[in-house]
């Protein structure tokens, strides 16, 4: 089922926000209070609840997301130029 541009944008924004928060949490726990500045190793995540599974498939088909290899339900964001 095709989703509107607004629905896809909302879903992608929610995924980006979740990924950003998970990365920040990971980076803050890497070195404790005196972090060495290492970046998070998190590349992909499970999509946030509240969106149908089909929307993630559609975003993959449009080239905005990519499935994490070897996983069933994890996605990574494809950089847009």
N, C-alpha and C positions, 0 to 999 in steps of 0.2 A: 504494500500500500504506500503510495507516494505521500510524503509529508511536506508541509508547506516550508518555505524558506525560514519563516519565523520559528517553527517548531524545531527544525534542524539546528538553527542558531542557538536556541535556548538549551537544547540537549548538549551541544558542543561546549557551550559556555559552562554548563554544570560540570562536565567532565574535566575541563581545564581547571576549574576552581578546585575540584576534589584532588586532582593531580598536584596542583600547586601546594595545597595544604599538606598533603602527604609528604611531598619533597621537603618542605620547610620543617616538618616534624622530624623527618629522618636526618636532615642536616643538623638540627639542633641537638640530636641525641648522639651524633657520631663522636664528638669530642667533649661532651659535657659543657661546662661553663667556659672553658677556654678552647673553643673549637679551632681546628687547624685550617678551616676554610674549605674543606673538601666538599665536593658536590655530592648530592644524593645519587645513588645508583638506581633509583626507581625510574624505569622507562615506560612501563604500562601498568594500567590498573583495571579493576572491574568497574564498569560504568555505574553511575549513581542510580539508586532506586527511583522510581517515579516516571520512568520512560520505558516505552515498549522496546523489546529486543530488536524489532524490525528497524527501528530508527538507527541503531548502531550499524546494522548491516547496510543500510542505505548510505550512511556517511562513509563507510568503507568503499562502497561502489563509486561514490563521488570523489574518492581520493583524499578525503579529509582525515580519515582514521585508517589504521592498519592493525590487524590482529597480531598479538604477540605470538611469535612462533612457539609451538608446543603447548599452547594453552587453548582452552575452549571459550572462555568468556572474558579475556583481558584484551585491552586495546591500547594502542599508543597513538599519539597525535603526529600526523605527517606535517612537517614544516612547509609552510606556504611561502612562495617567493613573490 
